[in-house]
Amino acid sequence: MALSGLDIFKLLPKTNCGDCGIPTCLAFAMKLAQGGAELDQCPHVSEESKTALGAAAQPPMRGVTVGTGNDAFTVGDETVLFRHDKTFVNPSALGVMVSADATDIDEVVDAANAANFERVQQTLACGFVAVKSAGDAPGFKAAVERVASRTSLPLVLMAETSAEMEAALQAVADRKPLIHAATQSNADAMIALAQEHSCPLVVRARGLEAVAALTEKAAAAGLKDLVIDTMPATAGEALRDNVFARRAALEQKYAALGYPIITFPGERSGGDELLEVTYAAVDMLKYGSIIVLSTADAWAMLPLLVLRQNIFTDPQRPMQAEAKIYEIGNPGPDSPFFVTTNFSLTYFIVSSEIESGKVGAYLGIVESEGLSVLTAWAAGKFVPERIAKFVNDSGMAEKLTNREVIIPGAVAQISGELGEELDGWNVVVGPYEAAEIPAFVKQRAS
């Protein structure tokens, strides 16, 4: 059972030194009990207390890693119900399922490999391939081997019997696939396979109560890396189960449900792919950790990956682009030279509009702590001194013959002072709205 704040306080050094970043030991103990702090923040806690506080120091949701190497993903380890309370930690994994008897296995796997996109300097990609048995152990093994030979993505193995699962594990156990699933009828055998091969295991049963009974059985056998599947029949049931499981784990510290959740939105969509993607989006918001789709095509995968990027961005730390000079198109010595802030969305929008103008240009991204143009200007992060230093250090004086720097129209008021800071440069006030950049570039080129 999780310790209360007062129980934890009794085991702390009670120095009230503030070295943990929290004013008092009692306040630190309360945060630790709520999952809002980590024991390692206290530099003075004794080894005996660390042992005693081990359970309280762990996140209320178990972190589970699937796969090996650079393509492995981790889910769980979450400590809050809402991202604005702190942040969500490990992004949901999105993947595609293929049946072992399908005729298009190669095409599905190739689509999963190709589902790799770049957005605001981050790579968004399909996370895994799930292979579902058709009831034939040799055929299942052959299909898993075929998939494994075509992709380095983590694998999810789906079979109803331990014989089928054992056959597949003989081929890919070293890749630490996720085993799906231990049920009420095969739990002992699946738990044994997960233990033998050190693989994470899905526990699957109808409803939270039945799932909790199976996770307790698996935990008692020594398994820690578990994922839960409550087999919801409708979108409403899925939403209910996911929310109740997260609340039970985080608010009630109910360990039997303190695991990541796997969802299958296609099972509830009746074959409607658009509805499946909609359900997948809801699953991601509340609180699916591993989401298995029936397609990895870009039309389905990309919007879900973008949604995931937005959900799992720390709301207290804006996404930032690297501060440097970007060459867009094929710029030359007479090409326009824009500057703006390093807020990722600003970079994404401005660079996209410059590209649409179809004229080579340089884009200078000035370090502004991830703030947008007006916010950065108001905070003193996008001001003439900083911009001038960036331009002078960038080497653009040697690249450009026109010596012009174009600033956002939103901060036109700094043009005069910036001109004084930039000796030998002509400061041009650009458009107020990024959408006006293509016309602005074409007008200046004519």
C-alpha positions in Angstrom: 0.0 0.0 0.0 1.2 3.5 -0.9 2.5 5.6 2.1 0.7 8.7 3.2 2.4 12.1 3.3 2.8 11.9 7.1 4.3 8.3 6.8 6.9 9.6 4.4 7.6 12.7 6.5 8.6 10.4 9.4 11.3 8.9 7.3 12.8 12.2 6.0 15.7 14.0 7.7 13.4 16.9 8.7 16.1 19.6 8.1 13.8 21.9 6.2 16.9 22.9 4.2 15.0 23.5 0.9 17.8 21.7 -1.1 15.1 19.7 -2.8 13.5 22.9 -4.2 10.6 22.7 -1.8 10.6 24.9 1.4 9.8 22.2 4.1 10.2 18.5 4.5 6.5 18.2 5.2 5.6 19.9 1.9 8.1 17.6 0.1 6.6 14.5 1.7 3.1 15.5 0.6 4.3 16.1 -3.0 6.1 12.8 -2.9 2.9 11.0 -1.8 1.0 12.6 -4.6 3.6 11.7 -7.2 4.5 15.4 -7.7 8.1 15.0 -6.6 10.9 12.4 -6.7 12.9 11.0 -3.8 16.2 11.8 -5.5 15.4 15.5 -5.1 16.4 15.1 -1.4 20.2 14.9 -1.1 20.1 14.1 2.6 17.7 11.1 2.8 19.4 8.0 4.3 19.8 4.6 2.5 17.4 3.0 5.0 14.8 5.6 4.3 15.3 5.2 0.6 14.5 1.5 0.9 11.4 2.1 3.0 10.2 4.8 0.7 10.8 2.9 -2.5 7.2 2.3 -3.2 6.2 5.9 -2.6 9.1 7.2 -4.7 7.9 5.2 -7.8 5.4 6.8 -10.2 1.9 5.5 -9.7 2.0 4.1 -13.2 4.6 1.6 -14.2 6.9 2.5 -17.1 7.1 -0.2 -19.7 9.6 -0.5 -22.5 8.8 -2.4 -25.7 11.6 -3.4 -28.2 15.3 -2.8 -28.1 17.8 -0.3 -29.5 16.9 3.1 -30.9 13.5 2.1 -32.1 12.3 1.0 -28.6 9.5 3.0 -27.0 8.5 3.5 -23.4 5.0 4.2 -22.1 3.6 4.8 -18.7 5.5 6.6 -15.8 2.7 9.2 -15.8 2.0 11.2 -12.6 -0.9 13.5 -13.6 -4.4 13.4 -15.0 -4.1 16.7 -16.9 -1.0 17.9 -18.7 -1.3 21.4 -17.3 -0.8 20.0 -13.8 2.7 19.1 -14.7 3.2 17.4 -18.0 2.6 14.1 -19.7 5.8 12.1 -19.8 5.9 9.3 -22.4 4.1 9.8 -25.7 1.5 7.2 -26.8 2.9 4.7 -29.3 1.0 4.5 -32.5 1.3 1.4 -34.7 -0.3 -0.8 -37.2 -1.7 -4.4 -37.0 -1.4 -7.0 -39.7 -2.9 -10.5 -39.7 -0.5 -13.5 -40.1 -2.6 -14.8 -43.0 -2.9 -11.5 -44.8 -1.7 -11.3 -48.4 -0.4 -7.8 -48.0 2.0 -8.2 -45.1 4.9 -6.6 -47.0 2.9 -3.6 -48.1 1.7 -3.0 -44.5 5.1 -3.2 -43.1 6.6 -1.0 -45.8 3.8 1.6 -45.0 4.8 1.5 -41.3 8.4 2.1 -42.2 7.5 4.9 -44.5 5.3 6.6 -41.9 8.1 9.0 -40.9 7.5 12.7 -40.9 9.3 15.8 -39.8 7.4 18.7 -38.1 8.9 21.6 -36.3 12.3 19.9 -36.3 10.9 16.8 -34.6 10.6 13.3 -36.2 7.1 11.8 -36.0 6.9 8.1 -36.9 4.9 4.9 -36.6 6.0 3.2 -33.5 5.5 -0.6 -33.9 4.0 -3.4 -36.0 1.5 -5.8 -34.4 1.2 -9.3 -35.9 -2.1 -11.1 -35.1 -2.1 -14.9 -35.3 -4.7 -16.6 -37.5 -4.7 -19.7 -35.2 -1.8 -21.5 -36.9 1.4 -21.7 -34.8 3.8 -22.4 -37.8 2.0 -19.8 -39.9 2.2 -17.2 -37.1 5.9 -17.8 -36.6 6.5 -17.5 -40.3 4.6 -14.2 -40.5 6.4 -12.8 -37.5 9.8 -13.7 -39.0 8.7 -12.1 -42.3 7.7 -8.8 -40.5 10.9 -8.8 -38.4 13.0 -9.2 -41.5 11.4 -6.0 -43.1 11.5 -3.6 -40.1 13.4 -2.7 -37.1 10.3 -1.3 -35.4 9.2 -3.0 -32.1 6.8 -5.9 -32.4 3.5 -6.7 -30.7 2.7 -10.4 -30.9 -1.0 -11.3 -30.7 -2.1 -14.8 -30.1 -4.8 -16.6 -28.1 -2.7 -19.7 -27.2 0.6 -20.2 -25.6 1.7 -22.6 -28.3 1.3 -20.0 -31.0 3.1 -17.4 -28.8 5.9 -19.7 -27.9 6.5 -20.5 -31.6 6.7 -16.7 -32.5 9.0 -16.0 -29.5 11.4 -18.6 -30.7 12.1 -16.3 -33.6 12.0 -12.8 -32.1 12.3 -13.0 -28.3 15.6 -11.1 -28.4 13.7 -8.1 -29.7 11.6 -7.9 -26.5 8.2 -7.8 -28.2 5.0 -7.0 -26.3 3.1 -10.3 -25.7 -0.7 -10.0 -26.2 -2.2 -11.4 -24.2 -2.7 -13.2 -20.9 -6.4 -14.0 -20.4 -8.3 -15.8 -17.8 -8.0 -19.0 -19.8 -4.2 -18.9 -20.6 -2.8 -16.6 -17.9 -0.4 -19.2 -16.3 1.2 -20.2 -19.6 1.5 -16.6 -20.9 3.0 -15.4 -17.6 5.5 -18.2 -17.8 6.5 -17.2 -21.4 6.9 -13.6 -20.4 9.1 -14.5 -17.5 11.2 -16.9 -19.6 11.9 -14.4 -22.3 11.8 -11.2 -20.2 9.2 -9.6 -22.4 6.4 -7.2 -21.4 2.9 -8.7 -21.2 -0.6 -7.5 -22.0 -3.3 -8.6 -19.5 -6.6 -8.8 -21.3 -10.0 -9.3 -19.7 -13.5 -7.8 -20.0 -13.7 -4.8 -17.6 -11.5 -3.2 -15.0 -12.2 -5.6 -12.2 -11.3 -8.7 -14.2 -8.1 -7.0 -15.5 -7.1 -6.0 -12.0 -7.4 -9.6 -10.8 -5.1 -10.7 -13.6 -2.5 -8.0 -13.0 -2.4 -9.0 -9.4 -1.8 -12.6 -10.4 1.0 -11.6 -12.8 2.6 -9.3 -10.2 2.5 -12.0 -7.6 4.4 -14.2 -10.0 7.1 -11.6 -10.3 6.1 -9.8 -13.5 6.4 -6.0 -13.4 6.2 -4.9 -17.1 2.5 -5.2 -17.7 0.0 -3.5 -20.0 -3.8 -3.7 -19.6 -6.5 -4.3 -22.1 -10.1 -4.0 -20.8 -11.7 -5.2 -24.1 -14.2 -2.3 -24.4 -17.0 -3.0 -26.9 -17.9 0.6 -27.5 -16.2 4.0 -27.6 -18.1 5.0 -24.4 -16.8 1.9 -22.6 -13.2 2.6 -23.7 -13.4 6.2 -22.5 -14.9 5.1 -19.2 -12.3 2.3 -18.6 -9.3 4.4 -19.5 -10.3 7.3 -17.3 -11.3 5.1 -14.3 -8.0 3.2 -14.6 -5.9 6.4 -14.7 -7.8 7.8 -11.8 -7.5 4.7 -9.7 -3.8 4.5 -10.3 -3.0 8.2 -9.7 -5.5 9.3 -7.2 -6.2 6.1 -5.2 -2.7 4.6 -5.7 -4.4 1.3 -6.8 -1.4 -0.7 -8.0 -3.4 -3.3 -9.8 -4.4 -0.7 -12.5 -1.2 1.3 -12.4 -0.1 0.2 -15.9 -0.2 1.5 -19.5 -3.3 0.8 -21.5 -3.4 -0.7 -25.0 -6.4 0.1 -27.3 -7.8 -1.1 -30.5 -10.0 1.6 -31.9 -10.7 -0.4 -35.1 -12.5 -3.0 -33.0 -15.1 -0.4 -32.2 -15.4 1.4 -35.5 -17.3 -1.2 -37.6 -14.8 -1.0 -40.4 -15.1 2.7 -40.8 -11.5 4.0 -41.1 -12.4 7.6 -40.5 -14.2 6.7 -37.3 -11.3 4.5 -36.3 -9.0 7.5 -36.5 -11.4 9.6 -34.5 -11.6 6.9 -31.8 -7.8 6.7 -31.8 -7.6 10.4 -31.2 -10.0 10.1 -28.2 -8.0 7.1 -26.9 -4.8 9.2 -27.0 -6.4 12.0 -25.1 -7.9 9.7 -22.5 -5.4 7.8 -21.8 -4.3 5.2 -24.2 -0.6 4.4 -24.1 -0.3 2.0 -27.0 -2.8 2.5 -29.9 -3.1 -0.2 -32.6 -4.5 0.9 -35.9 -5.6 -1.0 -39.0 -3.6 1.2 -41.4 -0.3 3.1 -41.4 -1.2 5.2 -44.4 -0.1 8.9 -44.0 -3.7 10.2 -44.1 -4.4 8.3 -40.8 -1.0 8.3 -39.2 0.1 11.9 -39.7 -2.8 13.8 -38.0 -2.6 11.4 -35.0 1.1 12.0 -34.7 0.7 15.7 -34.8 -2.0 15.5 -32.2 0.3 13.4 -30.1 3.1 16.0 -30.5 0.8 18.7 -29.2 -0.5 16.7 -26.3 2.9 15.5 -25.1 4.7 18.9 -25.4 5.4 20.2 -21.9 3.0 23.2 -21.5 5.6 25.0 -19.3 8.4 24.7 -21.9 7.6 26.0 -25.4 8.8 23.9 -28.3 11.9 25.6 -29.7 13.7 25.5 -33.1 17.5 25.5 -33.2 18.8 29.1 -33.3 20.8 29.3 -36.5 20.6 30.3 -40.2 18.4 28.1 -42.4 18.7 28.0 -46.2 15.3 27.7 -47.8 15.3 26.8 -51.5 18.6 27.7 -53.1 19.5 31.2 -51.8 22.3 33.3 -53.3 24.1 36.5 -52.4 21.0 38.6 -53.4 18.4 36.5 -51.6 16.2 37.9 -48.9 17.3 37.4 -45.3 14.5 37.1 -42.7 14.9 36.9 -38.9 12.4 35.7 -36.4 12.2 34.0 -33.0 12.9 30.4 -32.2 9.3 29.4 -31.2 8.8 26.2 -33.2 5.4 27.2 -34.5 6.8 30.5 -35.7 9.7 28.8 -37.4 7.3 26.2 -39.0 4.9 28.8 -40.3 7.4 31.3 -41.5 9.6 28.7 -43.3 6.6 27.2 -44.9 5.4 30.6 -46.3 8.9 31.3 -47.6 9.0 28.0 -49.3 5.6 28.7 -50.9 7.0 31.9 -52.3 9.4 29.7 -54.4 12.3 32.2 -54.0 15.5 31.1 -52.3 15.9 32.9 -48.9 17.8 32.8 -45.7 15.9 32.5 -42.4 17.7 33.5 -39.2 16.2 32.0 -36.0 17.2 34.1 -33.0 17.4 32.5 -29.6 14.3 33.9 -27.7 13.6 31.0 -25.2 10.8 29.6 -27.4 8.6 32.7 -27.3 6.6 34.1 -30.2 7.5 37.4 -31.8 5.4 39.8 -29.8 5.8 37.9 -26.5 9.6 37.7 -27.0 9.8 41.5 -27.8 7.7 42.3 -24.7 10.0 40.1 -22.6 13.2 41.6 -23.9 14.2 38.4 -25.7 13.7 39.7 -29.3 15.2 43.2 -29.2 17.7 45.1 -31.3 20.8 44.2 -29.2 20.0 40.4 -29.5 19.1 40.5 -33.1 22.2 42.6 -34.0 24.5 40.2 -32.1 22.9 37.2 -33.9 23.3 38.9 -37.4 26.9 40.0 -36.7 27.8 36.5 -35.5 26.0 34.6 -38.3 28.5 35.3 -41.1 25.7 36.6 -43.3 27.7 39.8 -44.0 30.1 37.8 -46.1 27.3 35.9 -47.9 25.0 38.8 -48.9 25.8 41.6 -51.3 22.6 43.5 -50.5 23.2 43.7 -46.7 19.4 43.7 -46.0 17.8 42.0 -43.0 14.0 41.7 -42.9 12.3 41.8 -39.5 8.7 40.8 -38.7 6.1 43.6 -39.2 4.8 43.0 -35.7 8.0 44.6 -34.3 8.4 47.4 -36.9 9.0 49.9 -34.0 12.5 48.4 -33.4 13.7 49.0 -37.0 15.4 52.3 -36.3 17.3 51.1 -33.2 18.3 47.9 -35.0 19.6 49.9 -37.9 21.8 51.8 -35.4 23.1 48.5 -33.9 23.8 47.0 -37.4 26.4 49.2 -39.0 26.3 48.9 -42.8 23.0 47.0 -42.9 19.6 48.1 -44.2 16.7 47.0 -41.9 13.5 46.2 -43.9 10.2 45.8 -42.1 8.5 42.7 -43.4 4.8 41.6 -43.4 2.8 41.6 -40.2 1.3 38.2 -41.1 3.4 35.3 -42.3 0.8 34.5 -45.0 1.8 37.7 -46.7 5.4 36.6 -47.1 5.1 35.0 -50.6 3.6 38.2 -52.1 6.2 40.3 -50.3 9.0 38.2 -51.7 7.7 38.3 -55.2 7.1 42.0 -55.1 10.7 42.7 -53.9 12.1 40.3 -56.6 10.3 42.1 -59.4 
